Amino acid sequence: MDIRQCSICGANWIDKQHYWSGTGKKGNELDLAGLVCNNLTDEKKQNCANPRLGEKGGQTWAKRLTQIDNALEESKLNHDR
């Protein structure tokens, strides 16, 4: 069994499957890159364990903000009916 942990964010990999550090749930390396790794300082990026570091795609904070804004707008429209 191969187990690795990122010294920067605490993300874990067990047999190459990413698991989120906060929840322990299975994760997606591209989402991890978009939400965490790609936002690190250049110094911290040097020690990042994510093989998808620097790749575009997956979840980002901008995408999540858009999803929240859309849900709030829909909720407002439904409430005004």
mmCIF file of the N, C-alpha and C atoms, coordinates in Angstrom:
data_MODEL
# 
_entry.id   MODEL 
# 
loop_
_atom_site.group_PDB 
_atom_site.id 
_atom_site.type_symbol 
_atom_site.label_atom_id 
_atom_site.label_alt_id 
_atom_site.label_comp_id 
_atom_site.label_asym_id 
_atom_site.label_entity_id 
_atom_site.label_seq_id 
_atom_site.pdbx_PDB_ins_code 
_atom_site.Cartn_x 
_atom_site.Cartn_y 
_atom_site.Cartn_z 
_atom_site.occupancy 
_atom_site.B_iso_or_equiv 
_atom_site.pdbx_formal_charge 
_atom_site.auth_seq_id 
_atom_site.auth_comp_id 
_atom_site.auth_asym_id 
_atom_site.auth_atom_id 
_atom_site.pdbx_PDB_model_num 
ATOM 1   N N  . MET A 1 1  ? 0.850   -1.164 0.000   1.00 0.00 ? 1  MET A N  1 
ATOM 2   C CA . MET A 1 1  ? 0.000   0.000  0.000   1.00 0.00 ? 1  MET A CA 1 
ATOM 3   C C  . MET A 1 1  ? 0.905   1.239  0.000   1.00 0.00 ? 1  MET A C  1 
ATOM 4   N N  . ASP A 1 2  ? 0.606   2.180  -0.893  1.00 0.00 ? 2  ASP A N  1 
ATOM 5   C CA . ASP A 1 2  ? 1.369   3.424  -1.015  1.00 0.00 ? 2  ASP A CA 1 
ATOM 6   C C  . ASP A 1 2  ? 0.566   4.559  -0.384  1.00 0.00 ? 2  ASP A C  1 
ATOM 7   N N  . ILE A 1 3  ? 1.115   5.197  0.657   1.00 0.00 ? 3  ILE A N  1 
ATOM 8   C CA . ILE A 1 3  ? 0.443   6.298  1.340   1.00 0.00 ? 3  ILE A CA 1 
ATOM 9   C C  . ILE A 1 3  ? 1.351   7.516  1.312   1.00 0.00 ? 3  ILE A C  1 
ATOM 10  N N  . ARG A 1 4  ? 0.790   8.653  0.855   1.00 0.00 ? 4  ARG A N  1 
ATOM 11  C CA . ARG A 1 4  ? 1.531   9.923  0.823   1.00 0.00 ? 4  ARG A CA 1 
ATOM 12  C C  . ARG A 1 4  ? 0.662   11.015 1.426   1.00 0.00 ? 4  ARG A C  1 
ATOM 13  N N  . GLN A 1 5  ? 1.311   12.039 1.988   1.00 0.00 ? 5  GLN A N  1 
ATOM 14  C CA . GLN A 1 5  ? 0.588   13.195 2.495   1.00 0.00 ? 5  GLN A CA 1 
ATOM 15  C C  . GLN A 1 5  ? 1.329   14.450 2.067   1.00 0.00 ? 5  GLN A C  1 
ATOM 16  N N  . CYS A 1 6  ? 0.570   15.463 1.641   1.00 0.00 ? 6  CYS A N  1 
ATOM 17  C CA . CYS A 1 6  ? 1.156   16.735 1.250   1.00 0.00 ? 6  CYS A CA 1 
ATOM 18  C C  . CYS A 1 6  ? 1.554   17.499 2.515   1.00 0.00 ? 6  CYS A C  1 
ATOM 19  N N  . SER A 1 7  ? 2.782   17.953 2.561   1.00 0.00 ? 7  SER A N  1 
ATOM 20  C CA . SER A 1 7  ? 3.260   18.697 3.730   1.00 0.00 ? 7  SER A CA 1 
ATOM 21  C C  . SER A 1 7  ? 2.706   20.117 3.759   1.00 0.00 ? 7  SER A C  1 
ATOM 22  N N  . ILE A 1 8  ? 2.118   20.573 2.672   1.00 0.00 ? 8  ILE A N  1 
ATOM 23  C CA . ILE A 1 8  ? 1.574   21.930 2.597   1.00 0.00 ? 8  ILE A CA 1 
ATOM 24  C C  . ILE A 1 8  ? 0.111   21.962 3.053   1.00 0.00 ? 8  ILE A C  1 
ATOM 25  N N  . CYS A 1 9  ? -0.744  21.158 2.440   1.00 0.00 ? 9  CYS A N  1 
ATOM 26  C CA . CYS A 1 9  ? -2.188  21.237 2.736   1.00 0.00 ? 9  CYS A CA 1 
ATOM 27  C C  . CYS A 1 9  ? -2.722  20.042 3.519   1.00 0.00 ? 9  CYS A C  1 
ATOM 28  N N  . GLY A 1 10 ? -1.932  18.989 3.650   1.00 0.00 ? 10 GLY A N  1 
ATOM 29  C CA . GLY A 1 10 ? -2.372  17.818 4.396   1.00 0.00 ? 10 GLY A CA 1 
ATOM 30  C C  . GLY A 1 10 ? -3.183  16.827 3.595   1.00 0.00 ? 10 GLY A C  1 
ATOM 31  N N  . ALA A 1 11 ? -3.383  17.081 2.301   1.00 0.00 ? 11 ALA A N  1 
ATOM 32  C CA . ALA A 1 11 ? -4.107  16.129 1.457   1.00 0.00 ? 11 ALA A CA 1 
ATOM 33  C C  . ALA A 1 11 ? -3.389  14.788 1.487   1.00 0.00 ? 11 ALA A C  1 
ATOM 34  N N  . ASN A 1 12 ? -4.167  13.716 1.357   1.00 0.00 ? 12 ASN A N  1 
ATOM 35  C CA . ASN A 1 12 ? -3.617  12.369 1.415   1.00 0.00 ? 12 ASN A CA 1 
ATOM 36  C C  . ASN A 1 12 ? -3.852  11.625 0.115   1.00 0.00 ? 12 ASN A C  1 
ATOM 37  N N  . TRP A 1 13 ? -2.939  10.710 -0.188  1.00 0.00 ? 13 TRP A N  1 
ATOM 38  C CA . TRP A 1 13 ? -3.096  9.793  -1.309  1.00 0.00 ? 13 TRP A CA 1 
ATOM 39  C C  . TRP A 1 13 ? -2.859  8.392  -0.789  1.00 0.00 ? 13 TRP A C  1 
ATOM 40  N N  . ILE A 1 14 ? -3.813  7.528  -1.013  1.00 0.00 ? 14 ILE A N  1 
ATOM 41  C CA . ILE A 1 14 ? -3.663  6.123  -0.671  1.00 0.00 ? 14 ILE A CA 1 
ATOM 42  C C  . ILE A 1 14 ? -3.792  5.350  -1.972  1.00 0.00 ? 14 ILE A C  1 
ATOM 43  N N  . ASP A 1 15 ? -2.726  4.666  -2.344  1.00 0.00 ? 15 ASP A N  1 
ATOM 44  C CA . ASP A 1 15 ? -2.668  3.963  -3.627  1.00 0.00 ? 15 ASP A CA 1 
ATOM 45  C C  . ASP A 1 15 ? -3.119  4.865  -4.770  1.00 0.00 ? 15 ASP A C  1 
ATOM 46  N N  . LYS A 1 16 ? -2.590  6.081  -4.797  1.00 0.00 ? 16 LYS A N  1 
ATOM 47  C CA . LYS A 1 16 ? -2.802  7.091  -5.841  1.00 0.00 ? 16 LYS A CA 1 
ATOM 48  C C  . LYS A 1 16 ? -4.206  7.692  -5.862  1.00 0.00 ? 16 LYS A C  1 
ATOM 49  N N  . GLN A 1 17 ? -5.055  7.357  -4.900  1.00 0.00 ? 17 GLN A N  1 
ATOM 50  C CA . GLN A 1 17 ? -6.377  7.975  -4.786  1.00 0.00 ? 17 GLN A CA 1 
ATOM 51  C C  . GLN A 1 17 ? -6.277  9.122  -3.792  1.00 0.00 ? 17 GLN A C  1 
ATOM 52  N N  . HIS A 1 18 ? -6.686  10.310 -4.232  1.00 0.00 ? 18 HIS A N  1 
ATOM 53  C CA . HIS A 1 18 ? -6.640  11.494 -3.369  1.00 0.00 ? 18 HIS A CA 1 
ATOM 54  C C  . HIS A 1 18 ? -7.799  11.484 -2.386  1.00 0.00 ? 18 HIS A C  1 
ATOM 55  N N  . TYR A 1 19 ? -7.508  11.883 -1.146  1.00 0.00 ? 19 TYR A N  1 
ATOM 56  C CA . TYR A 1 19 ? -8.512  12.054 -0.099  1.00 0.00 ? 19 TYR A CA 1 
ATOM 57  C C  . TYR A 1 19 ? -8.313  13.430 0.527   1.00 0.00 ? 19 TYR A C  1 
ATOM 58  N N  . TRP A 1 20 ? -9.415  14.152 0.727   1.00 0.00 ? 20 TRP A N  1 
ATOM 59  C CA . TRP A 1 20 ? -9.355  15.487 1.322   1.00 0.00 ? 20 TRP A CA 1 
ATOM 60  C C  . TRP A 1 20 ? -8.879  15.392 2.764   1.00 0.00 ? 20 TRP A C  1 
ATOM 61  N N  . SER A 1 21 ? -8.040  16.340 3.174   1.00 0.00 ? 21 SER A N  1 
ATOM 62  C CA . SER A 1 21 ? -7.509  16.307 4.538   1.00 0.00 ? 21 SER A CA 1 
ATOM 63  C C  . SER A 1 21 ? -8.578  16.614 5.578   1.00 0.00 ? 21 SER A C  1 
ATOM 64  N N  . GLY A 1 22 ? -9.486  17.525 5.301   1.00 0.00 ? 22 GLY A N  1 
ATOM 65  C CA . GLY A 1 22 ? -10.485 17.926 6.285   1.00 0.00 ? 22 GLY A CA 1 
ATOM 66  C C  . GLY A 1 22 ? -11.579 16.913 6.531   1.00 0.00 ? 22 GLY A C  1 
ATOM 67  N N  . THR A 1 23 ? -11.958 16.194 5.481   1.00 0.00 ? 23 THR A N  1 
ATOM 68  C CA . THR A 1 23 ? -13.095 15.277 5.590   1.00 0.00 ? 23 THR A CA 1 
ATOM 69  C C  . THR A 1 23 ? -12.713 13.808 5.461   1.00 0.00 ? 23 THR A C  1 
ATOM 70  N N  . GLY A 1 24 ? -11.591 13.540 4.836   1.00 0.00 ? 24 GLY A N  1 
ATOM 71  C CA . GLY A 1 24 ? -11.200 12.161 4.582   1.00 0.00 ? 24 GLY A CA 1 
ATOM 72  C C  . GLY A 1 24 ? -11.940 11.535 3.415   1.00 0.00 ? 24 GLY A C  1 
ATOM 73  N N  . LYS A 1 25 ? -12.787 12.345 2.745   1.00 0.00 ? 25 LYS A N  1 
ATOM 74  C CA . LYS A 1 25 ? -13.550 11.820 1.604   1.00 0.00 ? 25 LYS A CA 1 
ATOM 75  C C  . LYS A 1 25 ? -12.669 11.755 0.353   1.00 0.00 ? 25 LYS A C  1 
ATOM 76  N N  . LYS A 1 26 ? -13.030 10.818 -0.544  1.00 0.00 ? 26 LYS A N  1 
ATOM 77  C CA . LYS A 1 26 ? -12.324 10.726 -1.818  1.00 0.00 ? 26 LYS A CA 1 
ATOM 78  C C  . LYS A 1 26 ? -12.391 12.069 -2.513  1.00 0.00 ? 26 LYS A C  1 
ATOM 79  N N  . GLY A 1 27 ? -11.288 12.431 -3.116  1.00 0.00 ? 27 GLY A N  1 
ATOM 80  C CA . GLY A 1 27 ? -11.211 13.716 -3.785  1.00 0.00 ? 27 GLY A CA 1 
ATOM 81  C C  . GLY A 1 27 ? -10.819 13.595 -5.240  1.00 0.00 ? 27 GLY A C  1 
ATOM 82  N N  . ASN A 1 28 ? -10.653 14.735 -5.836  1.00 0.00 ? 28 ASN A N  1 
ATOM 83  C CA . ASN A 1 28 ? -10.281 14.858 -7.227  1.00 0.00 ? 28 ASN A CA 1 
ATOM 84  C C  . ASN A 1 28 ? -9.058  15.767 -7.273  1.00 0.00 ? 28 ASN A C  1 
ATOM 85  N N  . GLU A 1 29 ? -7.964  15.280 -7.819  1.00 0.00 ? 29 GLU A N  1 
ATOM 86  C CA . GLU A 1 29 ? -6.718  16.049 -7.835  1.00 0.00 ? 29 GLU A CA 1 
ATOM 87  C C  . GLU A 1 29 ? -6.859  17.361 -8.591  1.00 0.00 ? 29 GLU A C  1 
ATOM 88  N N  . LEU A 1 30 ? -7.677  17.392 -9.635  1.00 0.00 ? 30 LEU A N  1 
ATOM 89  C CA . LEU A 1 30 ? -7.851  18.622 -10.405 1.00 0.00 ? 30 LEU A CA 1 
ATOM 90  C C  . LEU A 1 30 ? -8.638  19.654 -9.587  1.00 0.00 ? 30 LEU A C  1 
ATOM 91  N N  . ASP A 1 31 ? -9.637  19.199 -8.824  1.00 0.00 ? 31 ASP A N  1 
ATOM 92  C CA . ASP A 1 31 ? -10.347 20.104 -7.926  1.00 0.00 ? 31 ASP A CA 1 
ATOM 93  C C  . ASP A 1 31 ? -9.398  20.637 -6.852  1.00 0.00 ? 31 ASP A C  1 
ATOM 94  N N  . LEU A 1 32 ? -8.562  19.765 -6.303  1.00 0.00 ? 32 LEU A N  1 
ATOM 95  C CA . LEU A 1 32 ? -7.583  20.177 -5.308  1.00 0.00 ? 32 LEU A CA 1 
ATOM 96  C C  . LEU A 1 32 ? -6.660  21.247 -5.887  1.00 0.00 ? 32 LEU A C  1 
ATOM 97  N N  . ALA A 1 33 ? -6.243  21.057 -7.129  1.00 0.00 ? 33 ALA A N  1 
ATOM 98  C CA . ALA A 1 33 ? -5.376  22.056 -7.779  1.00 0.00 ? 33 ALA A CA 1 
ATOM 99  C C  . ALA A 1 33 ? -6.105  23.388 -7.923  1.00 0.00 ? 33 ALA A C  1 
ATOM 100 N N  . GLY A 1 34 ? -7.348  23.357 -8.390  1.00 0.00 ? 34 GLY A N  1 
ATOM 101 C CA . GLY A 1 34 ? -8.099  24.588 -8.615  1.00 0.00 ? 34 GLY A CA 1 
ATOM 102 C C  . GLY A 1 34 ? -8.456  25.331 -7.345  1.00 0.00 ? 34 GLY A C  1 
ATOM 103 N N  . LEU A 1 35 ? -8.717  24.591 -6.277  1.00 0.00 ? 35 LEU A N  1 
ATOM 104 C CA . LEU A 1 35 ? -9.135  25.208 -5.017  1.00 0.00 ? 35 LEU A CA 1 
ATOM 105 C C  . LEU A 1 35 ? -7.968  25.559 -4.100  1.00 0.00 ? 35 LEU A C  1 
ATOM 106 N N  . VAL A 1 36 ? -6.888  24.786 -4.170  1.00 0.00 ? 36 VAL A N  1 
ATOM 107 C CA . VAL A 1 36 ? -5.801  24.977 -3.209  1.00 0.00 ? 36 VAL A CA 1 
ATOM 108 C C  . VAL A 1 36 ? -4.449  25.194 -3.892  1.00 0.00 ? 36 VAL A C  1 
ATOM 109 N N  . CYS A 1 37 ? -3.974  24.189 -4.559  1.00 0.00 ? 37 CYS A N  1 
ATOM 110 C CA . CYS A 1 37 ? -2.585  24.158 -5.022  1.00 0.00 ? 37 CYS A CA 1 
ATOM 111 C C  . CYS A 1 37 ? -2.208  25.306 -5.956  1.00 0.00 ? 37 CYS A C  1 
ATOM 112 N N  . ASN A 1 38 ? -3.064  25.594 -6.918  1.00 0.00 ? 38 ASN A N  1 
ATOM 113 C CA . ASN A 1 38 ? -2.733  26.646 -7.888  1.00 0.00 ? 38 ASN A CA 1 
ATOM 114 C C  . ASN A 1 38 ? -2.746  28.036 -7.267  1.00 0.00 ? 38 ASN A C  1 
ATOM 115 N N  . ASN A 1 39 ? -3.256  28.158 -6.032  1.00 0.00 ? 39 ASN A N  1 
ATOM 116 C CA . ASN A 1 39 ? -3.304  29.439 -5.340  1.00 0.00 ? 39 ASN A CA 1 
ATOM 117 C C  . ASN A 1 39 ? -2.158  29.610 -4.347  1.00 0.00 ? 39 ASN A C  1 
ATOM 118 N N  . LEU A 1 40 ? -1.276  28.635 -4.266  1.00 0.00 ? 40 LEU A N  1 
ATOM 119 C CA . LEU A 1 40 ? -0.149  28.701 -3.348  1.00 0.00 ? 40 LEU A CA 1 
ATOM 120 C C  . LEU A 1 40 ? 0.909   29.671 -3.849  1.00 0.00 ? 40 LEU A C  1 
ATOM 121 N N  . THR A 1 41 ? 1.740   30.144 -2.926  1.00 0.00 ? 41 THR A N  1 
ATOM 122 C CA . THR A 1 41 ? 2.890   30.951 -3.328  1.00 0.00 ? 41 THR A CA 1 
ATOM 123 C C  . THR A 1 41 ? 3.861   30.052 -4.086  1.00 0.00 ? 41 THR A C  1 
ATOM 124 N N  . ASP A 1 42 ? 4.723   30.659 -4.879  1.00 0.00 ? 42 ASP A N  1 
ATOM 125 C CA . ASP A 1 42 ? 5.702   29.874 -5.640  1.00 0.00 ? 42 ASP A CA 1 
ATOM 126 C C  . ASP A 1 42 ? 6.572   29.027 -4.720  1.00 0.00 ? 42 ASP A C  1 
ATOM 127 N N  . GLU A 1 43 ? 6.907   29.560 -3.557  1.00 0.00 ? 43 GLU A N  1 
ATOM 128 C CA . GLU A 1 43 ? 7.741   28.812 -2.611  1.00 0.00 ? 43 GLU A CA 1 
ATOM 129 C C  . GLU A 1 43 ? 7.028   27.551 -2.134  1.00 0.00 ? 43 GLU A C  1 
ATOM 130 N N  . LYS A 1 44 ? 5.746   27.671 -1.793  1.00 0.00 ? 44 LYS A N  1 
ATOM 131 C CA . LYS A 1 44 ? 4.986   26.508 -1.314  1.00 0.00 ? 44 LYS A CA 1 
ATOM 132 C C  . LYS A 1 44 ? 4.699   25.526 -2.443  1.00 0.00 ? 44 LYS A C  1 
ATOM 133 N N  . LYS A 1 45 ? 4.547   26.021 -3.667  1.00 0.00 ? 45 LYS A N  1 
ATOM 134 C CA . LYS A 1 45 ? 4.302   25.127 -4.808  1.00 0.00 ? 45 LYS A CA 1 
ATOM 135 C C  . LYS A 1 45 ? 5.443   24.142 -4.995  1.00 0.00 ? 45 LYS A C  1 
ATOM 136 N N  . GLN A 1 46 ? 6.649   24.532 -4.602  1.00 0.00 ? 46 GLN A N  1 
ATOM 137 C CA . GLN A 1 46 ? 7.806   23.649 -4.750  1.00 0.00 ? 46 GLN A CA 1 
ATOM 138 C C  . GLN A 1 46 ? 7.662   22.376 -3.917  1.00 0.00 ? 46 GLN A C  1 
ATOM 139 N N  . ASN A 1 47 ? 6.883   22.448 -2.838  1.00 0.00 ? 47 ASN A N  1 
ATOM 140 C CA . ASN A 1 47 ? 6.709   21.294 -1.953  1.00 0.00 ? 47 ASN A CA 1 
ATOM 141 C C  . ASN A 1 47 ? 5.333   20.644 -2.071  1.00 0.00 ? 47 ASN A C  1 
ATOM 142 N N  . CYS A 1 48 ? 4.525   21.089 -3.029  1.00 0.00 ? 48 CYS A N  1 
ATOM 143 C CA . CYS A 1 48 ? 3.183   20.553 -3.224  1.00 0.00 ? 48 CYS A CA 1 
ATOM 144 C C  . CYS A 1 48 ? 3.266   19.126 -3.763  1.00 0.00 ? 48 CYS A C  1 
ATOM 145 N N  . ALA A 1 49 ? 2.456   18.241 -3.192  1.00 0.00 ? 49 ALA A N  1 
ATOM 146 C CA . ALA A 1 49 ? 2.482   16.826 -3.583  1.00 0.00 ? 49 ALA A CA 1 
ATOM 147 C C  . ALA A 1 49 ? 1.488   16.488 -4.691  1.00 0.00 ? 49 ALA A C  1 
ATOM 148 N N  . ASN A 1 50 ? 0.642   17.449 -5.083  1.00 0.00 ? 50 ASN A N  1 
ATOM 149 C CA . ASN A 1 50 ? -0.399  17.165 -6.075  1.00 0.00 ? 50 ASN A CA 1 
ATOM 150 C C  . ASN A 1 50 ? 0.199   17.053 -7.476  1.00 0.00 ? 50 ASN A C  1 
ATOM 151 N N  . PRO A 1 51 ? 0.053   15.895 -8.120  1.00 0.00 ? 51 PRO A N  1 
ATOM 152 C CA . PRO A 1 51 ? 0.583   15.746 -9.474  1.00 0.00 ? 51 PRO A CA 1 
ATOM 153 C C  . PRO A 1 51 ? -0.144  16.615 -10.504 1.00 0.00 ? 51 PRO A C  1 
ATOM 154 N N  . ARG A 1 52 ? -1.307  17.175 -10.155 1.00 0.00 ? 52 ARG A N  1 
ATOM 155 C CA . ARG A 1 52 ? -2.075  18.013 -11.083 1.00 0.00 ? 52 ARG A CA 1 
ATOM 156 C C  . ARG A 1 52 ? -1.820  19.508 -10.860 1.00 0.00 ? 52 ARG A C  1 
ATOM 157 N N  . LEU A 1 53 ? -0.856  19.850 -10.005 1.00 0.00 ? 53 LEU A N  1 
ATOM 158 C CA . LEU A 1 53 ? -0.490  21.234 -9.738  1.00 0.00 ? 53 LEU A CA 1 
ATOM 159 C C  . LEU A 1 53 ? -0.248  21.980 -11.043 1.00 0.00 ? 53 LEU A C  1 
ATOM 160 N N  . GLY A 1 54 ? -0.887  23.149 -11.179 1.00 0.00 ? 54 GLY A N  1 
ATOM 161 C CA . GLY A 1 54 ? -0.699  23.983 -12.365 1.00 0.00 ? 54 GLY A CA 1 
ATOM 162 C C  . GLY A 1 54 ? -1.684  23.731 -13.482 1.00 0.00 ? 54 GLY A C  1 
ATOM 163 N N  . GLU A 1 55 ? -2.403  22.616 -13.433 1.00 0.00 ? 55 GLU A N  1 
ATOM 164 C CA . GLU A 1 55 ? -3.387  22.320 -14.471 1.00 0.00 ? 55 GLU A CA 1 
ATOM 165 C C  . GLU A 1 55 ? -4.655  23.132 -14.241 1.00 0.00 ? 55 GLU A C  1 
ATOM 166 N N  . LYS A 1 56 ? -5.266  23.546 -15.319 1.00 0.00 ? 56 LYS A N  1 
ATOM 167 C CA . LYS A 1 56 ? -6.522  24.296 -15.267 1.00 0.00 ? 56 LYS A CA 1 
ATOM 168 C C  . LYS A 1 56 ? -7.693  23.333 -15.335 1.00 0.00 ? 56 LYS A C  1 
ATOM 169 N N  . GLY A 1 57 ? -8.809  23.719 -14.698 1.00 0.00 ? 57 GLY A N  1 
ATOM 170 C CA . GLY A 1 57 ? -10.004 22.891 -14.724 1.00 0.00 ? 57 GLY A CA 1 
ATOM 171 C C  . GLY A 1 57 ? -10.431 22.528 -13.327 1.00 0.00 ? 57 GLY A C  1 
ATOM 172 N N  . GLY A 1 58 ? -11.404 21.664 -13.228 1.00 0.00 ? 58 GLY A N  1 
ATOM 173 C CA . GLY A 1 58 ? -11.908 21.278 -11.924 1.00 0.00 ? 58 GLY A CA 1 
ATOM 174 C C  . GLY A 1 58 ? -12.605 22.432 -11.234 1.00 0.00 ? 58 GLY A C  1 
ATOM 175 N N  . GLN A 1 59 ? -12.838 22.280 -9.944  1.00 0.00 ? 59 GLN A N  1 
ATOM 176 C CA . GLN A 1 59 ? -13.480 23.327 -9.154  1.00 0.00 ? 59 GLN A CA 1 
ATOM 177 C C  . GLN A 1 59 ? -12.492 24.456 -8.886  1.00 0.00 ? 59 GLN A C  1 
ATOM 178 N N  . THR A 1 60 ? -13.016 25.666 -8.831  1.00 0.00 ? 60 THR A N  1 
ATOM 179 C CA . THR A 1 60 ? -12.249 26.826 -8.391  1.00 0.00 ? 60 THR A CA 1 
ATOM 180 C C  . THR A 1 60 ? -13.154 27.629 -7.470  1.00 0.00 ? 60 THR A C  1 
ATOM 181 N N  . TRP A 1 61 ? -12.581 28.566 -6.746  1.00 0.00 ? 61 TRP A N  1 
ATOM 182 C CA . TRP A 1 61 ? -13.398 29.413 -5.877  1.00 0.00 ? 61 TRP A CA 1 
ATOM 183 C C  . TRP A 1 61 ? -14.316 30.280 -6.714  1.00 0.00 ? 61 TRP A C  1 
ATOM 184 N N  . ALA A 1 62 ? -13.877 30.702 -7.897  1.00 0.00 ? 62 ALA A N  1 
ATOM 185 C CA . ALA A 1 62 ? -14.733 31.508 -8.782  1.00 0.00 ? 62 ALA A CA 1 
ATOM 186 C C  . ALA A 1 62 ? -15.953 30.707 -9.229  1.00 0.00 ? 62 ALA A C  1 
ATOM 187 N N  . LYS A 1 63 ? -15.762 29.431 -9.567  1.00 0.00 ? 63 LYS A N  1 
ATOM 188 C CA . LYS A 1 63 ? -16.889 28.583 -9.964  1.00 0.00 ? 63 LYS A CA 1 
ATOM 189 C C  . LYS A 1 63 ? -17.855 28.389 -8.801  1.00 0.00 ? 63 LYS A C  1 
ATOM 190 N N  . ARG A 1 64 ? -17.312 28.190 -7.613  1.00 0.00 ? 64 ARG A N  1 
ATOM 191 C CA . ARG A 1 64 ? -18.182 27.998 -6.445  1.00 0.00 ? 64 ARG A CA 1 
ATOM 192 C C  . ARG A 1 64 ? -18.976 29.262 -6.137  1.00 0.00 ? 64 ARG A C  1 
ATOM 193 N N  . LEU A 1 65 ? -18.346 30.432 -6.279  1.00 0.00 ? 65 LEU A N  1 
ATOM 194 C CA . LEU A 1 65 ? -19.051 31.678 -6.047  1.00 0.00 ? 65 LEU A CA 1 
ATOM 195 C C  . LEU A 1 65 ? -20.186 31.847 -7.047  1.00 0.00 ? 65 LEU A C  1 
ATOM 196 N N  . THR A 1 66 ? -19.954 31.503 -8.299  1.00 0.00 ? 66 THR A N  1 
ATOM 197 C CA . THR A 1 66 ? -21.004 31.574 -9.311  1.00 0.00 ? 66 THR A CA 1 
ATOM 198 C C  . THR A 1 66 ? -22.152 30.636 -8.966  1.00 0.00 ? 66 THR A C  1 
ATOM 199 N N  . GLN A 1 67 ? -21.849 29.424 -8.521  1.00 0.00 ? 67 GLN A N  1 
ATOM 200 C CA . GLN A 1 67 ? -22.889 28.470 -8.131  1.00 0.00 ? 67 GLN A CA 1 
ATOM 201 C C  . GLN A 1 67 ? -23.716 29.017 -6.964  1.00 0.00 ? 67 GLN A C  1 
ATOM 202 N N  . ILE A 1 68 ? -23.057 29.625 -5.994  1.00 0.00 ? 68 ILE A N  1 
ATOM 203 C CA . ILE A 1 68 ? -23.762 30.199 -4.842  1.00 0.00 ? 68 ILE A CA 1 
ATOM 204 C C  . ILE A 1 68 ? -24.636 31.362 -5.289  1.00 0.00 ? 68 ILE A C  1 
ATOM 205 N N  . ASP A 1 69 ? -24.087 32.248 -6.108  1.00 0.00 ? 69 ASP A N  1 
ATOM 206 C CA . ASP A 1 69 ? -24.859 33.392 -6.613  1.00 0.00 ? 69 ASP A CA 1 
ATOM 207 C C  . ASP A 1 69 ? -26.094 32.926 -7.381  1.00 0.00 ? 69 ASP A C  1 
ATOM 208 N N  . ASN A 1 70 ? -25.927 31.916 -8.220  1.00 0.00 ? 70 ASN A N  1 
ATOM 209 C CA . ASN A 1 70 ? -27.052 31.384 -8.991  1.00 0.00 ? 70 ASN A CA 1 
ATOM 210 C C  . ASN A 1 70 ? -28.110 30.769 -8.080  1.00 0.00 ? 70 ASN A C  1 
ATOM 211 N N  . ALA A 1 71 ? -27.691 30.045 -7.060  1.00 0.00 ? 71 ALA A N  1 
ATOM 212 C CA . ALA A 1 71 ? -28.642 29.435 -6.126  1.00 0.00 ? 71 ALA A CA 1 
ATOM 213 C C  . ALA A 1 71 ? -29.391 30.511 -5.341  1.00 0.00 ? 71 ALA A C  1 
ATOM 214 N N  . LEU A 1 72 ? -28.687 31.553 -4.928  1.00 0.00 ? 72 LEU A N  1 
ATOM 215 C CA . LEU A 1 72 ? -29.344 32.643 -4.206  1.00 0.00 ? 72 LEU A CA 1 
ATOM 216 C C  . LEU A 1 72 ? -30.355 33.368 -5.094  1.00 0.00 ? 72 LEU A C  1 
ATOM 217 N N  . GLU A 1 73 ? -29.995 33.597 -6.333  1.00 0.00 ? 73 GLU A N  1 
ATOM 218 C CA . GLU A 1 73 ? -30.901 34.262 -7.274  1.00 0.00 ? 73 GLU A CA 1 
ATOM 219 C C  . GLU A 1 73 ? -32.138 33.412 -7.524  1.00 0.00 ? 73 GLU A C  1 
ATOM 220 N N  . GLU A 1 74 ? -31.946 32.108 -7.708  1.00 0.00 ? 74 GLU A N  1 
ATOM 221 C CA . GLU A 1 74 ? -33.075 31.202 -7.915  1.00 0.00 ? 74 GLU A CA 1 
ATOM 222 C C  . GLU A 1 74 ? -33.972 31.165 -6.682  1.00 0.00 ? 74 GLU A C  1 
ATOM 223 N N  . SER A 1 75 ? -33.370 31.143 -5.521  1.00 0.00 ? 75 SER A N  1 
ATOM 224 C CA . SER A 1 75 ? -34.121 31.146 -4.274  1.00 0.00 ? 75 SER A CA 1 
ATOM 225 C C  . SER A 1 75 ? -34.950 32.430 -4.147  1.00 0.00 ? 75 SER A C  1 
ATOM 226 N N  . LYS A 1 76 ? -34.358 33.537 -4.524  1.00 0.00 ? 76 LYS A N  1 
ATOM 227 C CA . LYS A 1 76 ? -35.065 34.820 -4.472  1.00 0.00 ? 76 LYS A CA 1 
ATOM 228 C C  . LYS A 1 76 ? -36.242 34.811 -5.442  1.00 0.00 ? 76 LYS A C  1 
ATOM 229 N N  . LEU A 1 77 ? -36.018 34.299 -6.641  1.00 0.00 ? 77 LEU A N  1 
ATOM 230 C CA . LEU A 1 77 ? -37.109 34.228 -7.625  1.00 0.00 ? 77 LEU A CA 1 
ATOM 231 C C  . LEU A 1 77 ? -38.238 33.344 -7.122  1.00 0.00 ? 77 LEU A C  1 
ATOM 232 N N  . ASN A 1 78 ? -37.905 32.212 -6.526  1.00 0.00 ? 78 ASN A N  1 
ATOM 233 C CA . ASN A 1 78 ? -38.929 31.301 -6.003  1.00 0.00 ? 78 ASN A CA 1 
ATOM 234 C C  . ASN A 1 78 ? -39.674 31.924 -4.823  1.00 0.00 ? 78 ASN A C  1 
ATOM 235 N N  . HIS A 1 79 ? -38.980 32.696 -4.044  1.00 0.00 ? 79 HIS A N  1 
ATOM 236 C CA . HIS A 1 79 ? -39.608 33.333 -2.868  1.00 0.00 ? 79 HIS A CA 1 
ATOM 237 C C  . HIS A 1 79 ? -40.566 34.435 -3.290  1.00 0.00 ? 79 HIS A C  1 
ATOM 238 N N  . ASP A 1 80 ? -40.244 35.137 -4.381  1.00 0.00 ? 80 ASP A N  1 
ATOM 239 C CA . ASP A 1 80 ? -41.069 36.253 -4.841  1.00 0.00 ? 80 ASP A CA 1 
ATOM 240 C C  . ASP A 1 80 ? -42.336 35.807 -5.563  1.00 0.00 ? 80 ASP A C  1 
ATOM 241 N N  . ARG A 1 81 ? -42.482 34.535 -5.837  1.00 0.00 ? 81 ARG A N  1 
ATOM 242 C CA . ARG A 1 81 ? -43.654 34.041 -6.571  1.00 0.00 ? 81 ARG A CA 1 
ATOM 243 C C  . ARG A 1 81 ? -44.879 34.041 -5.736  1.00 0.00 ? 81 ARG A C  1 
# 
